[in-house]
């Protein structure tokens, strides 16, 4: 059974109702300085088309972990990390949440 067929088969067997007004997608993410791309989140959001019975209007919530306090030792380094984190969240907003 192919991956797409497996997902469709399992979603069908889950007996998803047509009324999904209480359903939401929650994606947790953590910005990593060495890998600031939003590509993985893009792939997760694009994969929702494989969830049979999930309306395209299902709300998506993306959470972003902050920078741990123990990383605040160096003021200049912390400022740069906060700036980079802001860039990451701004990219997520423009890519997925603006519309």
MOGIUR-V419742 format. One record per backbone hydrogen bond with DSSP energy under -0.5 kcal/mol. NH is the residue of the N-H (numbers start at 1). CO is the residue of the C=O. Records with the same first field share a line. If there is no record, write none. Layout:
BEGIN
NH=CO + CO
END
This chain:
BEGIN
6=2
7=3
8=4
9=5
10=6
11=7
12=8
13=9
14=10
15=12
16=11
20=18
23=20
25=59
26=24
27=25 + 61
28=26
29=63
31=65
32=35
35=32
42=38
43=39
44=40
45=41
46=42
47=43
48=45
49=46
50=47
51=48
52=50
54=51
55=53
58=55
59=23
61=25
63=27 + 61
65=29
68=66
71=68
72=69
75=73
78=74
79=75
80=76
81=77
82=78
83=79
84=80
85=81
86=82
87=83
88=84
89=85
90=86
91=87
92=88
93=89
94=90
95=91
96=92
97=92 + 93
98=93
END
